[in-house]
Amino acid sequence: MGGKADQQRFEALWREHRGIVLKVASVYARSAEERLDLAQEIGAQLWRSFASFDERRAKFSTWLYRIALNVAISHLRRESGGDGRFEPLDEGHLETIAGEPAAEPDERIGALHTFIGELDALNRALILLYLEDRSYAEIAEVLGISATNVATKINRVKQKLRGQMTAATTIGA
């Protein structure tokens, strides 16, 4: 296979899975403009790397996540000269993440997104994949860590989140 056939195959896979790229960009970029730039940067890297994709070694979505997260984490590191805070998610942004129209914004969802935005790059990737209902084995493959380590990290993040949500509820009461 070569040239035009590769391009057509890539374009078909891109159309089918581009939501993953948008979700990754939404978690790692601050503003709407930056999210679009990051999504384009990820798309370009996916195309440059497409010749190395081997469907016998990994599902396309797993391969895509690995590249998208690597590009996003590199982007975050370049941009981290700022305060590291992220622009609050607006309703349209929540719709992009959910893949469907969002119900009325809920304070708990906002708190969850704030919490995710405060995580380090690896834990942010871990939670993104977890919220996408990826298996521990697939998360481990994408992140290059063991499935046991995935389980441990997810439990730690959940405990930290529970603590923050309980504190927020107590403060708000």
C-alpha positions in Angstrom: 0.0 0.0 0.0 1.3 3.5 -0.6 0.6 7.1 -1.4 -3.1 7.7 -2.2 -4.3 4.4 -0.5 -2.5 5.3 2.7 -3.9 8.8 2.6 -7.5 7.5 2.1 -7.1 4.9 4.9 -5.7 7.6 7.2 -8.6 10.0 6.3 -11.2 7.3 7.0 -9.6 6.4 10.4 -9.2 10.1 11.2 -13.0 10.8 10.5 -13.9 7.8 12.7 -11.6 8.7 15.7 -11.1 12.5 15.5 -13.2 12.9 18.7 -10.4 11.4 20.6 -8.1 14.2 19.4 -10.6 16.8 20.4 -11.0 15.3 23.8 -7.2 15.2 24.4 -6.9 18.8 23.2 -9.7 19.9 25.5 -7.9 18.5 28.5 -4.4 19.9 27.7 -5.1 23.3 26.2 -6.2 26.5 27.9 -8.3 28.4 25.4 -10.5 27.5 22.5 -7.9 28.8 20.0 -5.2 26.8 21.7 -7.3 23.7 21.7 -7.8 24.0 18.0 -4.1 24.6 17.4 -3.2 21.6 19.6 -5.7 19.4 17.7 -4.1 20.4 14.4 -0.7 19.7 15.8 -1.8 16.3 16.9 -3.4 15.6 13.5 -0.2 16.6 11.8 1.9 14.3 14.0 -0.5 11.4 13.4 -0.2 11.8 9.7 3.7 12.0 9.9 3.6 8.8 12.1 1.0 6.9 10.2 3.5 4.9 8.2 4.6 3.3 11.5 1.1 2.3 12.6 0.9 -1.5 12.7 -2.6 -2.8 13.4 -1.2 -6.2 14.4 0.5 -4.5 17.4 -2.2 -2.1 18.6 -5.7 -0.9 17.8 -5.8 2.4 15.9 -7.4 4.2 18.9 -4.7 3.0 21.2 -2.0 4.2 18.8 -3.8 7.5 18.3 -4.1 8.1 22.1 -0.4 7.4 22.6 0.6 9.9 19.9 -2.1 12.5 20.9 -1.1 12.4 24.6 2.6 12.6 23.8 2.0 15.7 21.6 -0.3 17.2 24.2 2.1 16.6 27.1 4.9 18.1 25.1 2.7 21.1 24.3 1.8 21.5 28.0 5.5 21.5 29.0 6.2 24.2 26.4 3.3 26.3 27.6 4.0 25.7 31.4 5.9 28.9 31.6 2.6 30.5 32.6 0.6 29.9 35.8 -0.5 26.5 34.7 -4.1 27.3 35.1 -6.7 26.5 32.5 -9.6 28.5 31.1 -12.9 27.4 32.7 -14.8 25.1 30.5 -17.8 26.6 28.9 -21.1 24.8 27.9 -20.0 24.4 24.3 -16.7 22.9 25.4 -18.6 20.5 27.7 -20.6 19.4 24.6 -17.4 18.7 22.7 -16.1 16.5 25.6 -19.4 14.6 26.0 -19.9 14.2 22.2 -23.5 15.3 22.7 -25.4 18.3 23.9 -24.7 18.9 27.6 -27.5 19.2 30.1 -27.5 22.2 32.3 -24.0 22.7 33.7 -23.7 21.2 37.1 -21.3 22.6 39.8 -20.0 19.1 40.4 -19.0 18.7 36.7 -17.2 22.1 36.9 -15.4 21.0 40.0 -14.4 17.7 38.4 -13.0 19.6 35.4 -11.1 22.0 37.7 -9.7 19.0 39.6 -8.6 17.2 36.3 -7.0 20.5 35.1 -4.9 20.6 38.3 -3.5 17.0 37.9 0.0 16.5 36.5 0.2 15.5 32.9 0.4 11.7 33.4 -2.5 11.6 35.8 -4.5 13.8 33.5 -3.9 11.4 30.7 -4.8 8.5 33.0 -8.1 10.0 34.0 -9.0 11.0 30.4 -8.5 7.4 29.3 -10.4 6.1 32.4 -13.3 8.4 31.7 -13.4 7.1 28.1 -14.0 3.6 29.6 -10.7 2.2 28.4 -9.6 -1.0 30.0 -6.7 -0.9 32.5 -4.7 -3.0 29.9 -5.3 -0.4 27.2 -4.5 2.5 29.5 -1.3 0.7 30.4 -0.4 0.2 26.8 -1.0 3.8 25.9 0.9 5.3 28.9 3.7 2.7 28.9 3.1 1.6 32.5 1.8 -1.7 34.0 -1.9 -2.4 34.5 -1.3 -2.7 38.2 0.3 0.7 38.2 -2.8 2.0 36.3 -5.1 0.6 39.0 -3.0 2.1 41.8 -2.9 5.5 40.2 -6.6 5.6 39.4 -7.4 4.7 43.0 -5.1 7.4 44.3 -6.7 10.0 42.0 -10.2 8.9 43.0 -9.3 9.2 46.7 -7.9 12.7 46.2 -11.0 13.7 44.2 -13.3 12.3 46.9 -11.4 14.4 49.5 -11.7 17.5 47.4 -15.3 17.0 46.6 -16.1 16.3 50.3 -14.2 19.5 51.3 -16.0 21.5 48.7 -19.4 20.2 49.8 -18.6 21.0 53.4 -17.4 24.5 52.6 -20.5 25.1 50.5 -22.9 23.9 53.2 
